[in-house]
């Protein structure tokens, strides 16, 4: 079957056998976006090879287009395929290693002034938001599942705000969540911090709960207000100036077409990402993905450990309760009281261990939850940058085709002014969109390079802070446990019948008076195991130099007495020294043990 239209090889518009290049086919959505005004794809001449940057090919992200196919050699002079590939790879490497590319360097002050003026002029404006109070919201059961935060804000040098100081701005946790979602979908070039979750370690409404939640939300506000790009967003005006419980984001869907959503986004993420000239960001996305995956695995392990710790504490509680039943087999009342005391002490120690494990696991879970949310946001932001690079590649392809159309129109014998006008307007629209996407890509790359450094510093600081708190809480818990065990030891020694206590086991031949009464090592003066003498000195006593000298003299005299006692003990006979050593061992306490161990032996 032949075509009814005669074939004219000189007339491009009359060629029914013209086919489009596979790389030049765009969706109707992208054609409307690029401003195609009446120029169809049938009027476009496909180039001899696909443009650099199409899917599967690596090339320069910029306005210049380089063909990926090498020029054809004359017949009989064609080189082997491996040599052609080597030459092509060498040309691409030399092109991509060119330092003139704006994406291949860290931004300077001139780059910030041109592409990110918010960061260049960040000293001229500021926004500070402080959490003043946390209130309950609703009935008693779920009053603090959606708490209300009372905020105070101070504005300086920002446009759109009607006041410089805002007081008692009340926002619920759900409103903060909506505000955070708006910032994520409308700021393509920013790593928006994740909103902390409501902690579950403490009881709702307790002082510890309010302090922990308040510090977490305050840290989140500090992170978003320290970002100059987020602060200049007009949504902050709506967030602070709306009435109580009337805030709703102005946009619920991304306004930028680059941020693909749904099935289209999942499909694009399956494709090979385009070549990235910024090596730091190219390596940063796999790193954050690995952090995201490993943090989820660690979170699952911590939840399993927490569940096993609870089961272990239940078994220990049964063990403690059964210890008390042993008092029925004892004849002595003191031993019966001993079993009761031991059962209670074991139960308290078990509770302290449960509190310790639950505290550690909860703090680590909250930290890893925040790390999971942050790493996911950063990973998706870098994915949006890849989608922006794809849009730029498509825009470059459209611009190249518009140039080819105009070049073809110039070679015609008869030039149609209407078609020329349409082609020129289409080329101008495509060039404007390409330049806009190119500038947006450079701006996004520079800002992400800066925020990458800021986030790594924040993460380092956050991890150190969390482990410092964990260490302090662990030390406090162990001090409580040690004090409890020492109280049990003293109670066993101070029973009414000294001969019937456990302290007398194996010491029946020792005189009763030689057993010294030990004191607690944990007191208001500090920990005696440290071996340091702590003295409480008033300010009035150290007002002059004489009192300080008196204190020094007292300490010197005490040290001299200790040294004299040690010398006298060394001069005693072997038989008496043996007895004195035994007495000294029986009367040793934590402070003297630390003093003896602290002396040098060489």
Secondary structure, DSSP 8 states (H G I E B T S, - for coil): ---SS---TT-GGG-TT----GGG---HHHHHHTT--S--GGG----SS-BTTSTT-----SS---BSS-----TT----HHHHHHHHHHHHHHHHT-TTSGGGS---HHHHHHH-HHHHTGGG-EEEEEEEEEE--SSSTTTTTT-EEEEEEEEES-SS-S-SEEEEEEEEHHHHHHHHHHHHHS-TTS----------SS-TTSHHHHHHHHHHHHHHHHHHHT-HHHHT-THHHHHHHS-TT----S-SS-S-TTS--HHHHHHHHHS-----S-HHHHHHHHHHHHHHHHHHHHHHHHHHHHHHHHHHHHHHHHHHHHHGGGGGG-SSHHHHHHHHHHHHHHHHHHHHHHHHHHHHHHHHHHHHHHHHHHHHHHHHHHHHHHHHHHHHHHHHHHHHHHHHHHHHHHTSSS--HHHHHHHHHHHHHHHHHHHHHHHHHHHHHHHHHHHHHHHHHHHHHHHHHHHHHHHHHHHHHHHHHHHHHHHHHHHHHTSS-GGGSGGGTT-TTS-GGGS-----SEETTEEGGG--------TTTTSSHHHHHHHHHHHHHHHHHHHHHHHHHHTS-HHHHHHHHHHHHHT--HHHHHHHHHS---
